[in-house]
């Protein structure tokens, strides 16, 4: 079960996230426990062959080291490298984020891992009883490790209409955005920018400027390019997201076109693709070899008389 949650950022801006509740987190934890026990089983088999049978103290000492490494190191390592996701969370579609919606770092993952081993689950947690009770008492389903680390577990698989609002390209930034290397933009930072643009009209001017400038600086640092002079932060973010969406659509169209060209065509299909006299030209989406009509030319707009003032509009109009 899950519900919408409002998270307040450091700039006093509210962001909507789908908080993962007990059921989904328990499923992800069960998958992680299976992986951890498989690793422990492999460690026991390795120690059984590597350690002499008469040295039980060495066997127990090494086994304790492996238990700590697997139970603590496994979640810390995965959540640090994958920016908040373990194998179980990847399978269920969950991610650990900070309470302000930002990505976690090594210190957050380490605090969660240590608290999970000592308090929430194993050492003092009565095999997860403490984590279940604290999570049920928390409105956002947070356990002790989340409270100590300042983190929250959210769902990544949200409805497309809620997570991906339409973002248009601001006029005048098309050529600049086409030169960006968008492969370095993290998904969570793009999601935060998209949510900010969706709530832009509902925020106070000072709050929207502060949050927009902070997000623009993070996006600029990730892409290795500063905000262009004179461009508002929201226009910078909108240009980056619109260019990213356009490139995704272009890649999808190229893959479709390559697949269509790879299909074998018969002479009958080539003949049928040619228009007959008196018939309209086929659609641009017709098979390969179809005739495409030339675009109709539009007359040039009339040139105003010399001396007539031409109105100039602001190219950057904030989104409603």
N, C-alpha and C positions, 0 to 999 in steps of 0.2 A: 504494500500500500504506500501511497505517496501523496503529497499535497503541495500546493504552491506556498512558497515561503518568501517573505520580504526581508532582504539582507540590507543593512545600512552600511555604506562604505565610509571610509575615513573622511570623505567630503560631504557627509550627511545626505547622500543620495541613495535612494531605495532601488534595489535591483531584485527582480523576480527570478527565483530559481526553484526547480522542482526537487525538494528535499527527499532523500531516500530514507524510508522508514524501516521498521524492524524486520519486516518480512524479506525485503530485497537484500538488506545487509546480512541477514542470517544466511541466505542462500549463497551470497558471495563468500562469507566466512567459511561455510561448509566446504566449498570448493577449494579455498586456500588451505584448510586443514587437511584435506585429502592430499594435496600436493606436499604439504609439510611432512605428513606421516610417511609418504612415499620416499621423501628425501631421508628421513630418519631411518627407515628400513634399509635403505641402501648404505647409510653410514654404519649401521650395526653389522651388516654383512661384511663391509670393508674392514671394520675393526676385528671381527671374528677371524678373518684370515691374516690380518697384519699383526695383531697383538698375540703374544704367547698365551697359551691356555692357563698357565699357572700364575700369571700376573693379573689378578682381578682388580687390584687397585688402579693400575694403569688403564685397564679397560674402562672402569667406571669414570675415571677422570676425563679420559678422552670422550667418552659418551656424553658426559655433562657439557663439555665444550661444544660438541656437535648439536646438542639440544638447544643451547643458548643461541648458537649461530643460526640455526634453522628457524627457531621460533621468533627471534628478534631480527636477525639479519635479513631473512626472506622478505618480510613486509617493508622494512626500511629501504632495502636495495631496490625493490620494484617500485615503490611509491616515489622514490627519489628520481630514478631514471625515467620512469614513464609519467612523471608529473602528476602523481596522485592516484595511480591505478596499480593494483596487484592483478594476478592472473584471474582470481575470482571476480574482481570488480570489472575487469575487461569483458568477461563472459556475460555478466549481468547488465553491464552498461552503467557503471557507477564511477565516480571520481571524487577524490578528497580535495577540497579547496579550503582556503582560508575563510574566516567568517566575513571578510569583506568581498568575497568572490574571486580573489586572486589565486594564482597557483602556489602550491606549497613548496617548501625547500627542504634541504636535508635535516635541519633542526626540527621542523614540524614532523617529518616522518620518524625521526629518532625518538622524539617524545611520545608519539603515538605508539611506536613499537615497544618501548620500554614499559609504558603504562599498560599496554595490552597484555604483556607477558606477566607483569607483577600484580596488577590490580584488576584488570577487566576479565581475564580469562583463566590463567593457569596458576600462578603461585598463590595468590590470595583471592582470586576471582571465582573460586568454586566452579570451575569449568564453564565459565560464561555467565553465571547467575548474576554477578555484579553488573556486567555490561547490559544484560537484559533489563534489570530493574532500573538502572540509571537511564537507559534509552527510553523506556516506557514513561518515565517521569519527565523527560525532556520534550519540549514542544517540537524540536527539530530532530529528535531521534539521536542525540549525541550521547556518547559514552564518556567515561572518565578521561580517556586519552584525548578525546576531542576537546573537552573543556580545558585540559592542561596545555594542549598545543594550540588552541584557538582555531580549530578546524571544523569542517562540516562535510558530510558526504552527500553529494547531489547526484541526480540522474542526468546522464548525458543524452539519452535517447528521448528527446522531447518532441512534441508534434511540430512539424515543419512550419505551420502557420504561426505558431507562437515563438519559435526560436529564430526564424529567418524572415524578418520583415523585408519588404522591397526597399532597396536602397538605390537611388539614382545617381548618375555621374554628374557632379557639379560642372557647369559650363566653364570651359577654359582650362580644365585639368586633364583632358583626355590624353594629350600628347605626353604630359609629365608622368601620368600614371602608367602609360604603356611601357615606360623604361624601367619600372620597378622590378626587383627580384622578390616576388611574393612567396617563394618557397620557404623563406625564413620566418614567415609570420606564424606564430603558434595558433592552434585552433581555439584555445581558451581565451586568448587575447582578442581574436576576431569576434568571438561570441560576446565578450564584454563590450566591445565597441558597437556591435549591432544592437545590443540591448540599450546602450546609452542613446543611440540615434532614435530608437523606437520610443524612448521616454523623454526625448529632448524637449518637446513642447510642454511637458508636465512639470519640469524642474524650474526652480528659481533661477534668474539670470546669473547670480553669483555662483550658485552651485553647479549649473550646467557649464559655466566657463571653467571652473576649477577642475571638475571631473573630466571634461573634454580635453583640457590642456594636459592633464596627467596621462590620459589614455593616448593622446597624440604623441607625447614624449616616449611612452613605452613602445608604441608601434614604430616610431621613427628609429629608436635604438635597435629594435629587432630587424628592421629592414636596412639599417645603415644609411638612412637619409633623413635630414632634418625637415621640419615643417617649412614649406616655401614661405618666403616673406609675404605678408599681406593676406595669407589664406587663413580663414578661421579654423579652429581645431575640428569642428564638426564637418567642414568641407573636406579637410584632409582625410579624416576617417572615412567619410562617404566615398571619396575617390578611390581609396585603397580597397574598400569592400566591393565597390561596383566593378573595379577592374578584376578583382579576384573572381567574382561571379561570372564576368564575361569570359575570362579565360577558361573557367570550368565548362561553360557552355560551348566554347569553341573546341575544346578537346573532345567533348562528347560528340559534337557534330562531325569532327574529323574522323573519329572512330567509326561513326555510322557511315560516312562517305567511303572510307576505306573498305568497310565490309560490303557495301553495295557494289563497289567497283570490282571486288574480288569474285563476285558471283558470275558464273558463265552466262553469256547472252547468246541467244539463237538469232539466225537471220530474220525469222518472223517477228521477233520482238523489235529488232532494229528497223524493219520495214514499217511495223505498226506504230513506231514512235514518231515517224515523219507525218506532219499534218497534211491533210488533203486540201485541195483548193476550195476556198469558201468556208473552211472550218477554222475556228479559233485555235491559236497556238496552245500547246499543252502547258500544264503548270510547271513552274521551276522545280517541283519535287518529282517530275517525271523521270523514268529510267535514263541511264546514260545514252547519249546520242539523240535525245529529243531536241527539237528546235525551240529556242527560247527567243521570244520577241525582244526587239531592242527597246529600251526604256524611252518613254515619251519625253521629249524635251520641253522644258518649261520656259516661258519667256522671261527675260531678265526684268527685274523690277525697275520702274522708272527712276531716273536719277533726279533728286530734288534740285531745284534751282540754287545757284550759288548764293551764299549768304543766308540760306534758310537754316536755322538751328536744328540740329538732330538730337533728339532726346537720348540720353545714355542711362541704361538701367544697371542696377547693382547685380553683377553676375552671381553673387553668393547670397541667395535668399534662404534664411534658415528654414528647415522643415517644420511643417505645422504639427 
